């Protein structure tokens, strides 16, 4: 009979071996995205803005869509009903500054015909569409305002707010883009998803939508495979977007019922290296778009932080956030006070501005291994009802 020490030794060796090999490598990257055309829906702020800039850094021509085109386009979607920061024109200025080309397109992703005509126009203008990032999401501020209220009281409004410009618009944008990509026998489609597709975060409608986006990527990938088009679902971790930094999580009510998985004070982690910046996500996406082996990952859920570790990506703070399924992430969250005392936990909150980290921060966050746990283990600890 195998003793527990022998079993522990085998598990330890397997764990080390798993972390010594990575499917993501700088050696697989094309030098740039010059000549490539990308569309990022919902690009005026947040993750969409970060992805647009990341693609621009490697020379892509980037179309960013949204309804807030310029400073004269007002909205009241921010915390407390105040206008949200960010416009498409501001994003384009950053993309151009980073080295890319950018077109601000006032497109309502909730309007089917407007979305179809826009993608067709991109192809008419350039003869191609190489990358589609499905990121538009209209419920960013609605969710925190209504957290804690049960689904039977929210009714159909929750579904429409969360999954119209989000799940439904992603499906249709993929339909319209795939018509051109499959003809060209080349392309990449990315759904910006969330760990909420596996574990309860905001509410029922959010979880259903995010789980469906993962399934959308998996099933579309099967039908797209014949035509060499890659499709994935992307799970950013905690992201320090403009809205989050402005306190969008501050008004969240206590979650109802028994929430599965470990609890984190998410708001407390936003100002730390455990929060990804939008540009960090964008640089990981840009690297993946240049990966000659990206089709090997089609249909899968990928974590930007895991990709970044293999590709050697860092954020504008000079740091590399560990993936949330890593020993490093969990240990840093648990030992927050100790890391604060050592000056390792505070990070710059100014987005898209280059900052040089201290030598100790660079050593801890950029160079020490993450010790990532295989993703299937997430299903074992997240309370997934499908197991």
N, C-alpha and C positions, 0 to 999 in steps of 0.2 A: 504494500500500500504506500502511495506517495505521501510523504510527510508535508506538513504545512510550510516548513522552511523551503523545501524543494519547490513546492508550488509557488511560493512567494518569489523565489529566485527566477523561475521561468517567467512569471508575470513581469518582473522587473526588467529582465533581458528583452522581452517582447516590447515593453514600453520604451526602452532606450532605442531599440532598433527602429521602432515606428517613428521616433523623433529625429533619427539620423538621416532619414530619407524623406524627401519632399517631392511631390509631382510638379511643383512650380519652380522654374529655374530661369535665371537671367540669361543663361546660354540659349534658351529657346526664343528669345525676343527679337523681333524685327527692330531695326534701329529707329524707326519713326512711323508716324501715321500720315505723313505728307501724301496728299493726293486722295486720302480717304475722307468720306463724308459721313458724319454722325448726326443723329437727332437725339436730343435729350428733352423729354417732355417734363414740364414743371421745373424749369431751369432758372427761375428768378432768384432763388435763395436755397439755402439748406443743401441737402445731399445732391440735388440736381445741379446746383451751381458748382459744387466741388467737382462733380464728374465732368462737367463741361470744361472747367479750367484744366483738370488733369488731362483730358483729351487734347486740349489746346497746347499744353506744354510739349506734346510730341508731334505737333504740326498738323493736326486734323482740321478740317473745315467743319465747324460745329453749328448746327441749328439748335437754338433753345426756344422752347415754346412756353406759353403761359398767358395769363390775362393782364398782368401788371407789366406793361411794356416800358413805360417811362415813369418819371416822378409825378407826372400829371395823371397817371392811372392809379386812382386811390382804391384801397381795400380796407376792410375792417376785420381781417382774419387773425390779427395778433392777439396776445394775451390782454385781457381786459377790454377787448373790442377796439383797441387802437390799431392803426394801420401796421401791416407787417413790413419789416425792413426788406429792401431788395427789389430790384427791377431787372427785366431782361437786358436793358441797355447797360446797366451796371455790370451784369454778368459778362456781356460781350466785351466790355472794356477790359475786364480782367483776363478773358480768354486771349484777346489780341496782345495784351501786355505779356502773357505767358508764351506767346509765339505761334498761336493758331489764328485761324480766320473764324469769324462768328457772324451769324445772322440772327437777329431777334425777330421771332415770328409770333405775332399776337394770335394765338390759337386757343380756343376753348376745347379742351379734351372731352368735355361732355357733349359736344356737338359732333355727331357722327360724320356728317357730310363735310364739315369744316376740317375735321381730322383727315379724312380720306383725300380731300382736295389738296391739303397741305403736303402730304407725303408724295402724292403724284407730282406736285409742282417741284419738289426737291429733286425728283428723278428727272423731270423735264429739264431742269436747270443744270444738272451735273451728270446726268446719264447713269447715276448709281446712287445707292444708299448702302453703306457698308455696316453701320452700327445703329441700332435702335435701343435706347435706354428708356424703358417704361418706368417713369418716376412720378409723374403727376399724381397728386393726392390732395383732395380738397378738404379732408377732415382733420388736418394737422392740429388746428386749434379747437375744433368741435369736440374731439375726443376727451381732452382733459376737462373741458367744461361740463361734460355729461358723465364722467366716470363715477361709478358708485350707484348709478341709477339702473335698475334691472331692465333686462331686455324687453320684458312684457309691458313695461311702461314706456320705453322708447318707441316701440312699434316699428312701423315701416320707415320712419324718418331715419333711424339709425342705419338701416340697410342702405338707403339711398345716399345719405351723407358720406358713408364710409366706402361704399363699393360701386358707386356710379363712376365718379372720376377716381379711378383706382383699378379695381378688378375689371370692370366692364370696359373702360377706356383702354386698358392694357391689352385686353383681348382683341379689340378692334384695331388698335394701332399695329399689333402684330399681324393681323390679317392683311392690312393694307401694305405693310412693309414686306411681308413674305411673298406677296405676288411679284414683287420686283426682285427680291433676293433669290428666289428659287429659279427665276429666269436667268439670273447672272451666275447661278451655281456657287454663290458665296454670300456670306453675311453673318452677323452676330446680333442676337436679340437678348437683352437682359431685363428681367423683371426685378425691380428693387423691392425685395420682400422683407421679412422680419422673423426673428425668433418667435414672434407672436403667432406664427403659423403652426407652432408646436406646443407652445406654452401660453396659458392665459396671461394677457398683459392689460389691455384697456377694457375691452368688452367682447361680447359674443360676435357681433358683426365684424369687428376687426380681426378676430381669430379666424373666422370663416373665410374672410377675404384673403388673408395672408396665406392660409393653407391652400386655398384654391389657386393662388398665384404660383406656388411651388408645383402643384399638380399640373397647372397649365404649362409650365416650362417642361416638365417631364413628358407630358403627352404630345405637346407640339414638337418637341425634339425628335420623337419617334417619326413623325410624318415629315419633318424637315430634313431628316438624315439623308434621304435619297438625293437631295439637292445640295448637300454639303453646307447647310446652314446650321450654325451652332446656337443653341438657346439654353440659358441658365437662369437660375433664381439666385439673387444675391442677398445675403443677410448681414447688413451692417450691424455693429454692436450698439452701444450707447453713443450717440453722435451729438457733439456739441454744436448744434445748429444755432442760427440767430434766435429763433423762437424759443428754443430750450434755454439758451443763455439769458433770455429776457424773462424767464420764469414761467414758461408754458406748463411745466410740471407742478408748479407750486400750488395750483388750485385743485389738484386731483383729490377726489374723495377717497376714503378707504375702500379697498376692493371688497366686494361681497363674497360671502361663502368661504370655502376652503381653497385657497389658491395653491396650485402645485408648484414644486420647485423651490429653490432657495430664495430668500428675500434680500434685496439690496436697496439701500437708500440711493436710488438712482440720481436724484437731484444733487446729492453730496459728491457724486463721482464725476459730475459734468466738468468741474474745474480741475480735473486731474488727468494724467496720462492714460487712465483707463477709459477715457472717453475719446473716441475717434473724432478727428476733425473731418468736415466734408471733403477737404482736399486730399486727405489720407485715403478716403474711399475712392475719390476720383483717380488718384495715381495708381491704385490697385486695379481699377477698371481699365485704365489706359494700358497698363502692362499686359493685362489679360487680352485686350484687343490686339496686341502685337505678338502674342504667343503663337508660334507656329503649330503648337500641339493643342490649341484650345478645343478642337473638335473632340478630343478625348474626354472632355468634361461635359459634353452636351447632355442636357437633361438633369444635371445635378444641382444641388444647393451648395453654394460656395461662400466662404467667409472672407471679406476683404483683408482682415488681419492675418489670416492664414496665407492668403495669396501674397501679401506684402512681405511676410517672413521669407518666402522662397525667392521672390523677385528682388529683394533688397530695397523695398520701398520705405521711405520715412515721410513724416508729415512736415508742415512748415515750421514746426517747433524743433525739428531735428530728432524727433522721437518716433518710436514704432510701438503702437498700442498692441498688446498681446490679445489673441483671440479669447473670447469669453469662455471657451471650452478648454482652457489651459490652466495648469497648476499655477503659473505665474500670475494670471488674472485673479484667481480665487485667493491666492496667498496675499497679493497686494491689497485686495479689498478687505481682507480680514486683518491685515497688519497696517491699516491706514495710519494710525497714530504714530507707529514706529517709523514709518517711511516719512511722515511729515516732520518728525524730529530730526531726521537725517537730511532734510531738504530735498527729498526725492519725489514728493507727491504733488506739489504745486506746479501748474503748467500755465503757459500763456493762454489767455482767452481771446486774443485778437486774431480773428480768422484771416487766413490768406496772407499773413505777414510773416516773412522769414525771421526766425529767432534762433540764436545759437544756444544750445543747452549747456549746462555745466558738465564738466567731465564725468562726474559721478552719475548724473542723470543719463548721460549718453551710454555709460557702461551698463547701468541697470536696465534701461528700457530698450536700448538698441542692440546690445551685444549679448547679454545673458540669454540663454535659451528659454523658450516659452514652456516647454514640456506639455505639448498639446495632447489632450485626451481624444481618442478616436470619436468621430461625430456620432456614430451609432449609439454610443453610451449616453448621449444627450437624451435619447428617447427613453432610456431606462430610468433616468432621474427626473424627467420633466413631467411625469404624470400623464403621459400621452394615453388617451382613451382607446387608441387603436391597437394596443399591444395585448 
